[in-house]
Amino acid sequence: MDERESAGELSGRLARIGAELLIEVLTELERGRREPTPQDESLATRAPKLAGVRLLDPGLSAAALARQVRAYNPEPGTVLLVRDERIKVIEAE
């Protein structure tokens, strides 16, 4: 795990791990080594979709801003308002 990893990079990494795990679990189910367990729907939650570009607050610490940039990269993205001009921020450190 890299603390500089963006949401997009994390998503790709988790997709690869998930695909490998899915193959492993399906193989174990097929061979009778694992039993399916239904999800407890009462414990399930939904997260709202992120919509719209996020405006960065220059009053926050550099570390907090860098985390926001990584969290919203690639979508929905972040911008910094400088003299009434929007500057798209793609990476931050």
All heavy atoms as an XYZ file, in Angstrom:
713
protein
N       0.846     -1.185      0.000
C       0.000      0.000      0.000
C       0.889      1.245      0.000
O       1.839      1.353      0.737
C      -0.893     -0.027      1.232
C      -1.797      1.135      1.331
S      -2.838      0.949      2.785
C      -3.832      2.349      2.622
N       0.524      2.170     -0.848
C       1.287      3.403     -0.984
C       0.390      4.563     -0.563
O      -0.690      4.746     -1.113
C       1.727      3.554     -2.446
C       2.544      4.802     -2.703
O       2.714      5.632     -1.786
O       3.017      4.954     -3.838
N       0.822      5.342      0.400
C      -0.012      6.456      0.885
C      -0.218      7.522     -0.182
O      -1.063      8.385     -0.046
C       0.572      7.071      2.149
C       1.840      7.847      1.924
C       2.349      8.506      3.195
O       2.095      7.969      4.285
O       2.992      9.557      3.076
N       0.530      7.462     -1.271
C       0.354      8.425     -2.363
C      -0.555      7.885     -3.467
O      -0.732      8.508     -4.497
C       1.714      8.788     -2.951
C       2.607      9.528     -1.947
C       4.006      9.610     -2.444
N       4.475      8.221     -2.608
C       5.696      7.882     -2.958
N       6.569      8.794     -3.195
N       6.041      6.621     -3.080
N      -1.155      6.739     -3.238
C      -2.018      6.094     -4.230
C      -3.336      6.865     -4.385
O      -3.969      7.217     -3.400
C      -2.291      4.665     -3.740
C      -3.033      3.787     -4.673
C      -3.086      2.361     -4.157
O      -3.379      2.155     -2.958
O      -2.836      1.459     -4.950
N      -3.738      7.103     -5.624
C      -5.000      7.813     -5.877
C      -6.159      6.822     -5.825
O      -5.961      5.602     -5.858
C      -4.970      8.483     -7.245
O      -5.044      7.504     -8.276
N      -7.365      7.353     -5.769
C      -8.555      6.502     -5.764
C      -8.605      5.646     -7.026
O      -8.965      4.474     -6.972
C      -9.805      7.355     -5.634
N      -8.224      6.219     -8.153
C      -8.215      5.467     -9.408
C      -7.215      4.326     -9.379
O      -7.504      3.220     -9.837
N      -6.036      4.592     -8.843
C      -5.014      3.545     -8.737
C      -5.462      2.458     -7.767
O      -5.289      1.269     -8.040
C      -3.682      4.152     -8.288
C      -3.067      5.070     -9.322
C      -1.960      5.951     -8.759
O      -1.953      6.225     -7.545
O      -1.115      6.378     -9.553
N      -6.042      2.860     -6.647
C      -6.543      1.898     -5.664
C      -7.639      1.033     -6.273
O      -7.654     -0.183     -6.095
C      -7.073      2.627     -4.429
C      -7.749      1.752     -3.372
C      -6.780      0.725     -2.803
C      -8.336      2.618     -2.270
N      -8.534      1.650     -7.011
C      -9.624      0.919     -7.651
C      -9.079     -0.160     -8.590
O      -9.549     -1.299     -8.584
C     -10.521      1.888     -8.418
O     -11.567      1.210     -9.038
N      -8.092      0.184     -9.389
C      -7.472     -0.786    -10.293
C      -6.804     -1.915     -9.540
O      -6.937     -3.090     -9.906
N      -6.088     -1.581     -8.480
C      -5.401     -2.606     -7.679
C      -6.411     -3.536     -7.025
O      -6.258     -4.768     -7.043
C      -4.517     -1.930     -6.620
C      -3.654     -2.906     -5.834
C      -2.581     -2.180     -5.047
N      -3.090     -1.262     -4.060
C      -3.446     -1.618     -2.815
N      -3.368     -2.861     -2.436
N      -3.878     -0.704     -1.967
N      -7.484     -2.968     -6.458
C      -8.499     -3.798     -5.810
C      -9.254     -4.659     -6.821
O      -9.658     -5.778     -6.499
C      -9.475     -2.927     -5.019
C      -8.885     -2.248     -3.785
C      -9.933     -1.364     -3.123
C      -8.334     -3.255     -2.802
N      -9.444     -4.162     -8.041
C     -10.109     -4.960     -9.081
C      -9.284     -6.203     -9.403
O      -9.836     -7.304     -9.539
C     -10.323     -4.113    -10.338
N      -7.965     -6.048     -9.500
C      -7.104     -7.207     -9.780
C      -7.148     -8.211     -8.635
O      -7.280     -9.418     -8.848
C      -5.666     -6.746    -10.048
C      -5.486     -6.061    -11.385
C      -4.024     -5.752    -11.691
N      -3.438     -4.782    -10.767
C      -3.587     -3.465    -10.862
N      -4.306     -2.954    -11.835
N      -3.022     -2.656     -9.997
N      -7.055     -7.705     -7.391
C      -7.092     -8.582     -6.217
C      -8.447     -9.285     -6.152
O      -8.523    -10.496     -5.896
C      -6.833     -7.783     -4.926
C      -5.387     -7.284     -4.895
C      -7.135     -8.624     -3.691
C      -5.104     -6.258     -3.800
N      -9.525     -8.537     -6.390
C     -10.869     -9.108     -6.347
C     -11.063    -10.189     -7.388
O     -11.692    -11.221     -7.121
N     -10.542     -9.971     -8.599
C     -10.665    -10.975     -9.661
C      -9.948    -12.258     -9.274
O     -10.488    -13.369     -9.453
C     -10.106    -10.415    -10.972
N      -8.749    -12.149     -8.711
C      -8.001    -13.326     -8.271
C      -8.746    -14.054     -7.158
O      -8.845    -15.294     -7.162
C      -6.600    -12.921     -7.798
C      -5.708    -12.427     -8.911
C      -4.425    -11.777     -8.397
O      -4.173    -11.794     -7.174
O      -3.685    -11.236     -9.237
N      -9.284    -13.317     -6.212
C     -10.018    -13.909     -5.100
C     -11.302    -14.589     -5.581
O     -11.659    -15.669     -5.108
C     -10.335    -12.845     -4.051
C     -11.015    -13.321     -2.783
C     -10.183    -14.381     -2.070
C     -11.281    -12.147     -1.852
N     -11.981    -13.961     -6.531
C     -13.206    -14.543     -7.069
C     -12.930    -15.900     -7.711
O     -13.671    -16.869     -7.476
C     -13.831    -13.587     -8.089
C     -15.118    -14.049     -8.746
C     -16.217    -14.260     -7.707
C     -15.563    -13.044     -9.792
N     -11.880    -15.992     -8.486
C     -11.508    -17.267     -9.113
C     -11.217    -18.312     -8.037
O     -11.671    -19.459     -8.119
C     -10.307    -17.091    -10.059
C     -10.729    -16.253    -11.277
C      -9.730    -18.431    -10.488
C      -9.587    -15.768    -12.132
N     -10.480    -17.916     -7.014
C     -10.139    -18.831     -5.925
C     -11.394    -19.330     -5.207
O     -11.561    -20.538     -4.981
C      -9.214    -18.122     -4.937
C      -8.814    -18.947     -3.741
C      -7.978    -18.137     -2.756
O      -7.136    -17.334     -3.192
O      -8.203    -18.325     -1.550
N     -12.299    -18.434     -4.860
C     -13.512    -18.802     -4.121
C     -14.430    -19.657     -4.985
O     -14.985    -20.656     -4.508
C     -14.234    -17.544     -3.596
C     -15.613    -17.892     -3.060
C     -13.403    -16.877     -2.506
N     -14.611    -19.289     -6.260
C     -15.464    -20.092     -7.137
C     -14.909    -21.502     -7.312
O     -15.671    -22.479     -7.338
C     -15.628    -19.408     -8.495
C     -16.484    -18.144     -8.497
C     -16.467    -17.482     -9.877
C     -17.904    -18.429     -8.044
N     -13.603    -21.624     -7.405
C     -12.969    -22.943     -7.499
C     -13.222    -23.750     -6.225
O     -13.564    -24.934     -6.280
C     -11.452    -22.795     -7.752
O     -11.263    -22.058     -8.970
C     -10.769    -24.143     -7.856
N     -13.081    -23.116     -5.058
C     -13.330    -23.802     -3.790
C     -14.796    -24.202     -3.657
O     -15.099    -25.282     -3.142
C     -12.906    -22.924     -2.612
C     -11.401    -22.792     -2.494
C     -10.972    -21.922     -1.329
O     -11.836    -21.416     -0.586
O      -9.757    -21.742     -1.170
N     -15.717    -23.365     -4.100
C     -17.145    -23.713     -4.073
C     -17.416    -24.920     -4.960
O     -18.133    -25.847     -4.578
C     -17.993    -22.520     -4.532
C     -18.193    -21.385     -3.538
C     -18.807    -20.171     -4.239
C     -19.070    -21.820     -2.377
N     -16.842    -24.892     -6.150
C     -17.035    -25.978     -7.103
C     -16.517    -27.310     -6.553
O     -17.114    -28.356     -6.760
C     -16.322    -25.635     -8.417
C     -16.510    -26.659     -9.505
C     -15.805    -26.244    -10.781
O     -14.562    -26.096    -10.752
O     -16.502    -26.075    -11.789
N     -15.433    -27.261     -5.811
C     -14.819    -28.481     -5.250
C     -15.407    -28.865     -3.896
O     -14.956    -29.821     -3.279
C     -13.310    -28.295     -5.139
C     -12.660    -28.162     -6.503
C     -11.180    -27.985     -6.414
N     -10.626    -27.876     -7.754
C      -9.427    -27.420     -8.039
N      -8.630    -27.016     -7.066
N      -9.014    -27.350     -9.285
N     -16.369    -28.089     -3.401
C     -17.013    -28.407     -2.129
C     -16.195    -28.049     -0.902
O     -16.492    -28.490      0.206
N     -15.185    -27.239     -1.060
C     -14.335    -26.834      0.067
C     -14.864    -25.603      0.780
O     -14.309    -25.166      1.785
C     -12.918    -26.540     -0.420
C     -12.192    -27.733     -0.956
C     -10.765    -27.356     -1.282
N     -10.147    -28.383     -2.078
C      -9.170    -28.165     -2.936
N      -8.703    -26.942     -3.102
N      -8.657    -29.146     -3.621
N     -15.909    -24.997      0.240
C     -16.459    -23.770      0.808
C     -17.965    -23.785      0.598
O     -18.446    -24.271     -0.411
C     -15.831    -22.568      0.115
C     -16.051    -21.256      0.802
C     -15.389    -20.125      0.030
N     -13.959    -20.056      0.257
C     -13.373    -19.098      0.945
N     -14.087    -18.135      1.484
N     -12.079    -19.080      1.096
N     -18.699    -23.255      1.561
C     -20.153    -23.161      1.463
C     -20.541    -21.698      1.238
O     -19.983    -20.807      1.877
C     -20.815    -23.668      2.751
C     -20.720    -25.169      2.947
C     -21.484    -25.941      1.881
O     -22.610    -25.530      1.531
O     -20.941    -26.944      1.386
N     -21.515    -21.452      0.360
C     -21.949    -20.064      0.160
C     -22.631    -19.514      1.405
O     -23.310    -20.249      2.120
C     -22.936    -20.151     -0.999
C     -23.288    -21.581     -1.146
C     -22.227    -22.394     -0.466
N     -22.409    -18.240      1.686
C     -23.026    -17.576      2.832
C     -23.781    -16.355      2.322
O     -23.170    -15.446      1.756
C     -21.947    -17.114      3.838
O     -21.142    -18.231      4.191
C     -22.573    -16.512      5.075
N     -25.100    -16.315      2.522
C     -25.846    -15.141      2.057
C     -25.444    -13.890      2.834
O     -25.112    -13.961      4.012
C     -27.308    -15.483      2.350
C     -27.344    -16.893      2.814
C     -25.942    -17.312      3.140
N     -25.485    -12.755      2.151
C     -25.199    -11.480      2.790
C     -26.362    -11.093      3.694
O     -27.520    -11.280      3.337
C     -24.996    -10.398      1.731
C     -24.800     -9.012      2.310
C     -24.494     -7.990      1.250
O     -23.606     -8.190      0.437
N     -25.222     -6.899      1.237
N     -26.048    -10.562      4.854
C     -27.077    -10.044      5.762
C     -27.447     -8.645      5.267
O     -26.722     -7.683      5.492
C     -26.547     -9.998      7.195
C     -27.568     -9.527      8.207
O     -28.611     -8.968      7.795
O     -27.321     -9.711      9.409
N     -28.580     -8.558      4.574
C     -28.999     -7.288      3.971
C     -29.216     -6.182      5.005
O     -29.094     -5.000      4.687
C     -30.273     -7.484      3.147
C     -30.079     -8.343      1.909
C     -29.142     -7.709      0.887
O     -29.093     -6.466      0.789
O     -28.460     -8.471      0.188
N     -29.510     -6.556      6.256
C     -29.730     -5.531      7.282
C     -28.439     -4.804      7.647
O     -28.471     -3.728      8.228
C     -30.352     -6.149      8.537
O     -29.417     -6.983      9.203
N     -27.298     -5.396      7.301
C     -26.005     -4.771      7.590
C     -25.424     -4.041      6.379
O     -24.400     -3.370      6.491
C     -25.010     -5.824      8.074
C     -25.387     -6.572      9.356
C     -24.367     -7.666      9.660
C     -25.509     -5.607     10.525
N     -26.074     -4.173      5.238
C     -25.570     -3.544      4.012
C     -25.881     -2.050      4.017
O     -26.913     -1.618      4.518
C     -26.204     -4.211      2.798
N     -24.968     -1.269      3.495
C     -25.175      0.181      3.369
C     -24.829      0.604      1.950
O     -24.088     -0.079      1.250
C     -24.298      0.970      4.347
O     -22.916      0.671      4.087
C     -24.618      0.626      5.795
N     -25.345      1.722      1.542
C     -25.050      2.280      0.222
C     -24.362      3.636      0.409
O     -24.749      4.412      1.259
C     -26.317      2.468     -0.585
C     -27.021      1.164     -0.864
C     -28.007      1.346     -2.002
N     -28.775      0.145     -2.229
C     -28.391     -0.864     -2.996
N     -27.228     -0.802     -3.615
N     -29.146     -1.908     -3.169
N     -23.385      3.872     -0.438
C     -22.694      5.163     -0.425
C     -23.178      5.969     -1.618
O     -23.315      5.427     -2.716
C     -21.189      4.957     -0.507
N     -23.433      7.250     -1.427
C     -23.875      8.055     -2.564
C     -22.741      8.245     -3.564
O     -21.569      8.242     -3.198
C     -24.261      9.391     -1.928
C     -23.473      9.449     -0.662
C     -23.319      8.030     -0.204
N     -23.111      8.374     -4.826
C     -22.116      8.650     -5.865
C     -21.567     10.058     -5.663
O     -22.297     10.963     -5.278
C     -22.751      8.553     -7.243
C     -23.122      7.152     -7.626
C     -22.446      6.828     -8.907
C     -22.794      5.404     -9.274
N     -21.714      4.745     -9.892
N     -20.282     10.222     -5.920
C     -19.673     11.547     -5.862
C     -20.011     12.277     -7.152
O     -19.826     11.740     -8.238
C     -18.154     11.437     -5.721
C     -17.645     10.782     -4.445
C     -16.136     10.638     -4.501
C     -18.048     11.592     -3.237
N     -20.520     13.464     -7.048
C     -20.887     14.229     -8.235
C     -20.223     15.595     -8.186
O     -20.148     16.224     -7.137
C     -22.403     14.383     -8.312
N     -19.758     16.026     -9.303
C     -19.184     17.356     -9.404
C     -17.775     17.457     -8.873
O     -17.379     16.740     -7.980
N     -17.036     18.348     -9.467
C     -15.649     18.596     -9.074
C     -15.619     19.152     -7.653
O     -16.480     19.916     -7.244
C     -15.004     19.585    -10.073
C     -13.639     20.032     -9.609
C     -14.915     18.956    -11.445
N     -14.624     18.773     -6.903
C     -14.465     19.231     -5.528
C     -13.534     20.441     -5.487
O     -12.431     20.419     -6.028
C     -13.883     18.113     -4.659
C     -14.778     16.901     -4.550
C     -16.028     17.276     -3.768
N     -16.782     16.102     -3.427
C     -18.036     15.896     -3.793
N     -18.651     16.768     -4.530
N     -18.676     14.823     -3.422
N     -14.002     21.495     -4.826
C     -13.210     22.711     -4.670
C     -12.300     22.557     -3.458
O     -12.765     22.229     -2.362
C     -14.139     23.913     -4.490
C     -13.487     25.283     -4.391
C     -12.738     25.611     -5.688
C     -14.547     26.335     -4.121
N     -11.010     22.749     -3.663
C     -10.036     22.627     -2.575
C     -10.050     23.880     -1.711
O     -10.145     24.997     -2.214
C      -8.635     22.398     -3.140
C      -8.436     21.097     -3.907
C      -7.062     21.079     -4.567
C      -8.615     19.893     -3.000
N      -9.928     23.685     -0.418
C      -9.897     24.788      0.546
C      -8.440     25.076      0.912
O      -7.814     24.282      1.619
C     -10.691     24.402      1.790
C     -10.655     25.452      2.883
O      -9.965     26.488      2.716
O     -11.316     25.240      3.911
N      -7.857     26.189      0.454
C      -6.455     26.479      0.742
C      -6.163     26.676      2.225
O      -5.011     26.707      2.635
C      -6.156     27.743     -0.058
C      -7.460     28.307     -0.447
C      -8.475     27.217     -0.369
N      -7.200     26.760      3.061
C      -6.999     26.884      4.499
C      -6.647     25.566      5.167
O      -6.236     25.538      6.318
N      -6.805     24.459      4.439
C      -6.468     23.149      5.000
C      -4.965     22.913      4.922
O      -4.253     23.571      4.153
C      -7.194     22.046      4.230
C      -8.715     22.049      4.319
C      -9.307     20.954      3.425
C      -9.172     21.867      5.754
N      -4.505     21.955      5.678
C      -3.074     21.624      5.647
C      -2.716     21.003      4.302
O      -3.579     20.470      3.590
C      -2.736     20.636      6.766
O      -3.299     19.365      6.480
N      -1.442     21.058      3.959
C      -0.967     20.464      2.708
C      -1.285     18.970      2.674
O      -1.683     18.437      1.638
C       0.535     20.697      2.555
N      -1.128     18.297      3.812
C      -1.410     16.859      3.869
C      -2.886     16.583      3.595
O      -3.232     15.658      2.853
C      -1.006     16.296      5.228
N      -3.773     17.392      4.166
C      -5.217     17.203      3.949
C      -5.575     17.464      2.492
O      -6.381     16.728      1.908
C      -6.009     18.128      4.867
N      -4.986     18.489      1.897
C      -5.252     18.791      0.492
C      -4.762     17.661     -0.411
O      -5.452     17.262     -1.346
C      -4.597     20.110      0.095
C      -5.231     21.359      0.703
C      -4.338     22.569      0.481
C      -6.620     21.596      0.137
N      -3.584     17.144     -0.122
C      -3.040     16.042     -0.930
C      -3.948     14.817     -0.835
O      -4.188     14.143     -1.840
C      -1.616     15.707     -0.476
N      -4.479     14.541      0.359
C      -5.402     13.404      0.519
C      -6.664     13.616     -0.303
O      -7.162     12.699     -0.945
C      -5.744     13.192      1.987
C      -4.624     12.548      2.789
C      -5.091     12.078      4.151
N      -5.579     13.165      5.000
C      -4.822     13.895      5.805
N      -3.526     13.654      5.893
N      -5.349     14.859      6.545
N      -7.192     14.837     -0.307
C      -8.397     15.123     -1.089
C      -8.136     14.940     -2.582
O      -8.955     14.370     -3.289
C      -8.893     16.545     -0.827
C      -9.630     16.684      0.466
C     -10.254     18.072      0.598
O      -9.889     19.013     -0.094
N     -11.205     18.183      1.507
N      -7.009     15.424     -3.043
C      -6.673     15.296     -4.465
C      -6.606     13.821     -4.847
O      -7.163     13.399     -5.869
C      -5.358     16.026     -4.799
C      -4.876     15.686     -6.206
C      -5.529     17.528     -4.629
N      -5.961     13.001     -4.011
C      -5.867     11.562     -4.305
C      -7.236     10.895     -4.235
O      -7.564     10.040     -5.053
C      -4.897     10.885     -3.341
C      -3.448     11.210     -3.613
C      -2.509     10.307     -2.828
N      -2.744     10.328     -1.402
C      -2.261     11.239     -0.556
N      -1.496     12.213     -1.022
N      -2.526     11.184      0.730
N      -8.056     11.293     -3.271
C      -9.371     10.679     -3.089
C     -10.290     10.946     -4.275
O     -11.093     10.091     -4.641
C     -10.010     11.197     -1.799
N     -10.193     12.108     -4.883
C     -11.091     12.479     -5.972
C     -10.438     12.353     -7.345
O     -10.917     12.904     -8.322
C     -11.618     13.903     -5.759
C     -12.405     14.047     -4.486
C     -12.023     14.926     -3.496
C     -13.533     13.267     -4.258
C     -12.753     15.059     -2.322
C     -14.265     13.379     -3.089
C     -13.871     14.274     -2.132
O     -14.589     14.386     -0.965
N      -9.337     11.623     -7.426
C      -8.635     11.406     -8.684
C      -8.895      9.982     -9.147
O      -8.627      9.054     -8.387
C      -7.141     11.631     -8.492
C      -6.334     11.360     -9.740
O      -6.797     10.771    -10.685
N      -5.089     11.792     -9.728
N      -9.415      9.708    -10.306
C      -9.595     10.643    -11.406
C     -10.958     11.345    -11.412
O     -11.118     12.355    -12.085
C      -9.470      9.763    -12.641
C     -10.000      8.450    -12.210
C      -9.601      8.332    -10.751
N     -11.930     10.793    -10.746
C     -13.276     11.390    -10.756
C     -13.758     11.643     -9.348
O     -13.530     10.802     -8.479
C     -14.263     10.461    -11.474
C     -14.003     10.285    -12.953
C     -14.223     11.546    -13.754
O     -15.076     12.359    -13.355
O     -13.540     11.728    -14.761
N     -14.396     12.690     -9.055
C     -14.829     13.741     -9.964
C     -13.762     14.799    -10.225
O     -13.946     15.675    -11.051
C     -16.027     14.340     -9.236
C     -15.728     14.166     -7.792
C     -14.957     12.877     -7.712
N     -12.619     14.721     -9.547
C     -11.548     15.687     -9.754
C     -11.589     16.814     -8.734
O     -12.562     16.978     -8.006
N     -10.507     17.575     -8.668
C     -10.410     18.701     -7.733
C      -9.933     19.946     -8.464
O      -9.199     19.858     -9.455
C      -9.431     18.395     -6.579
O      -8.174     18.002     -7.121
C      -9.960     17.310     -5.666
N     -10.364     21.094     -7.953
C      -9.914     22.370     -8.512
C      -9.560     23.314     -7.374
O     -10.053     23.189     -6.253
C     -10.974     23.035     -9.418
C     -11.237     22.213    -10.649
C     -12.230     23.343     -8.675
N      -8.693     24.242     -7.692
C      -8.296     25.286     -6.765
C      -8.692     26.610     -7.398
O      -8.434     26.843     -8.580
C      -6.782     25.224     -6.538
C      -6.179     26.188     -5.532
C      -6.762     25.933     -4.141
C      -4.676     26.027     -5.497
N      -9.336     27.448     -6.633
C      -9.758     28.759     -7.131
C      -8.652     29.771     -6.830
O      -8.297     29.999     -5.676
C     -11.063     29.160     -6.441
C     -11.882     30.259     -7.073
C     -12.248     29.917     -8.510
C     -13.139     30.497     -6.249
N      -8.087     30.348     -7.896
C      -7.018     31.341     -7.755
C      -7.419     32.570     -8.564
O      -7.551     32.506     -9.789
C      -5.664     30.796     -8.270
C      -4.580     31.861     -8.170
C      -5.263     29.548     -7.507
N      -7.662     33.664     -7.854
C      -8.086     34.925     -8.485
C      -9.268     34.689     -9.439
O      -9.216     35.064    -10.604
C      -6.932     35.579     -9.219
C      -5.814     36.001     -8.301
C      -4.773     36.815     -9.064
N      -3.611     36.953     -8.231
C      -2.387     36.590     -8.583
N      -2.144     36.102     -9.780
N      -1.380     36.741     -7.756
N     -10.278     34.017     -8.938
C     -11.503     33.718     -9.701
C     -11.273     32.805    -10.902
O     -12.116     32.721    -11.787
C     -12.202     35.000    -10.155
C     -12.686     35.831     -8.981
O     -13.055     35.234     -7.949
O     -12.689     37.066     -9.097
N     -10.135     32.150    -10.954
C      -9.863     31.201    -12.039
C      -9.736     29.796    -11.443
O      -9.066     29.607    -10.420
C      -8.570     31.580    -12.764
C      -8.371     30.799    -14.022
C      -7.237     31.371    -14.876
O      -6.939     32.576    -14.762
O      -6.668     30.590    -15.646
N     -10.398     28.844    -12.087
C     -10.352     27.461    -11.618
C      -9.168     26.731    -12.217
O      -9.008     26.696    -13.437
C     -11.656     26.752    -11.997
C     -12.854     27.322    -11.267
C     -14.171     26.887    -11.867
N     -14.353     25.462    -11.927
C     -15.134     24.778    -11.089
N     -15.822     25.410    -10.176
N     -15.251     23.479    -11.204
N      -8.324     26.171    -11.342
C      -7.163     25.411    -11.779
C      -7.372     23.967    -11.367
O      -7.550     23.665    -10.179
C      -5.869     25.959    -11.153
C      -5.665     27.397    -11.603
C      -4.680     25.074    -11.524
C      -4.527     28.100    -10.914
N      -7.387     23.067    -12.354
C      -7.578     21.646    -12.059
C      -6.295     21.099    -11.422
O      -5.206     21.290    -11.929
C      -7.902     20.869    -13.324
C      -8.197     19.415    -13.040
C      -8.786     18.720    -14.225
C      -9.077     17.292    -13.796
N     -10.047     16.649    -14.625
N      -6.454     20.419    -10.286
C      -5.318     19.837     -9.581
C      -5.373     18.334     -9.801
O      -6.342     17.664     -9.378
C      -5.348     20.180     -8.078
C      -4.159     19.565     -7.369
C      -5.388     21.686     -7.882
N      -4.363     17.786    -10.452
C      -4.348     16.361    -10.799
C      -3.561     15.553     -9.774
O      -3.956     14.459     -9.415
C      -3.759     16.170    -12.195
C      -4.654     16.888    -13.219
C      -3.644     14.698    -12.555
C      -4.064     16.990    -14.595
N      -2.460     16.100     -9.301
C      -1.626     15.419     -8.309
C      -1.199     16.416     -7.240
O      -1.062     17.606     -7.523
C      -0.375     14.806     -8.957
C      -0.661     13.625     -9.842
C       0.612     13.007    -10.373
O       1.728     13.400     -9.941
O       0.510     12.135    -11.238
N      -0.982     15.914     -6.052
C      -0.495     16.756     -4.957
C       0.342     15.915     -4.021
O       0.152     14.717     -3.913
C      -1.664     17.390     -4.212
N       1.260     16.572     -3.336
C       2.166     15.862     -2.437
C       2.418     16.695     -1.207
O       2.444     17.909     -1.287
C       3.454     15.604     -3.231
C       4.477     14.860     -2.553
C       5.657     14.572     -3.480
O       5.467     14.162     -4.625
O       6.779     14.804     -3.012
